[in-house]
Amino acid sequence: MGEPINTGDFEIWTEQVGEGPDVLLIGGLGDTVESWQFQLDGLADRYRLTAFDNRGGGSDGDARGTGVGGDDGGRCRRGHASA
């Protein structure tokens, strides 16, 4: 089940599943968490996977643009680490 991560500037919708070494799934322009569902389901028994909606896509709701900002992946990881 996904959750929003507040980065301080905006929220990024993320999904984190599994246990083990961390793997950050970064999609292409316009990709959402759902585009990673096959990997989330198939690898969660070996890895802790984190996927996120790119800005302006899916549940993100950020109207300031689309695509991945330079540190959006890092913001997701830091947000999950502090939760």
Secondary structure, 3 states (H helix, E strand, C coil): CCEEEECCCCEEEEEEECCCCEEEECCCCCCCHHHHHHHHHHHCCCCEEEEECCECCCCCCCCCCCECCCCHHHHHHHHHHHC
